Amino acid sequence: MPPRGCSRRPARPWHGESALHALCAESARLWPSYAAALAVPLHDSGTLLVGIDAGDRREVERRAALLAGLGDDVEVLDGRRARALEPAPGRVSSAAMLAQDRAVDPRAVLSALLTRLGARVVARAPVDRPDATVIATGARLPAPYAHPVRGVRGEILRLRGDVGLTRVLRGWVRGEPVYVVPRPGGEMVVGATSEEHDGPPVVTVGGVRRLLDAATELVPGLDRAELCEALARDRPGTLDNRPLVGPTGDAGVFPAAGHFRHGVLLAPLTARLLADAVEGAAPDPSLDPRRFPPPEERC
């Protein structure tokens, strides 16, 4: 699930990405048992899509219709019903409730995985050649496997304060997309910008301003929150927005990369598909890393 840490069906699908949505839905079904195995809490209060003005309302309605068409349980609400369900937001013109959505804290997941793996995590290459090498290096893959993945900068903020938010908010504020994810203990994650760039990911004044402007208009109580952290990272994007999971054509080399916004969400499915690939199973064609040949092999 992306910096927001939502292990769920994506509330932000795009037209033409039904295959990706199906993969996300399949992985979301694996999350309850995956979270239980890692002993991390899985929050299932759902996601509320919201819009502020007329343009935002059209975006909410478009996304709600798209999700419903893909088989998700979507309840469209007017502003009054949305505020009754979740009082923390301010003026809301329209909303849609995604009751099936779940959320998890990515940092808790990572900590649990590192604890589970223990001494098997090493910071150096093994002396002996391994039976399988998994490339899971985020937005920067080593040569000669780097060409399918590019970095797309995203900035997020972590705030702390009691605003009474009980579920994930994903909204549009005069066309500006924003999400607010409540965490236990009063922490809230606000995100996320998205920018194609060539340099290193850095926190920008413009990015922080856009996030704060949108988030505080969406949830006015955030004006009184403490700003605890501003963070920039590169999302690993691919040309078709689908990950790379499977063989490379080089014996024993398997990428688990290119997850873009859905890394946490797709984690259980990626683990299963990767284990199958290492054992010799054919890859899912939609995720096969070989669908992107090196530039020198293209016509």
Protein Blocks (a to p, Z undefined) as FASTA:
>chain_A
ZZkopacddfbbcehilmmmmmmmmmmmmmmmmmmmnopacdfebpadddfblmlmmmmm
mmmmmmmmnopacddddfklmmmmmmmbccdfbdcddfkbccddfklmmmmmmmmnmmmp
ccbdcfbdcfbdcddehjaccdfklmmpccdddddddddddehpabdcdddeehiacddd
ddehhiacddddddddfbdcdddfklmmmmmmmmmmmmmmlmmpccfbdcdddddddfko
paceddehighiacdehkljmmmmmmmmmmmmmmmmmnopacdfklomklmccfklpZZ
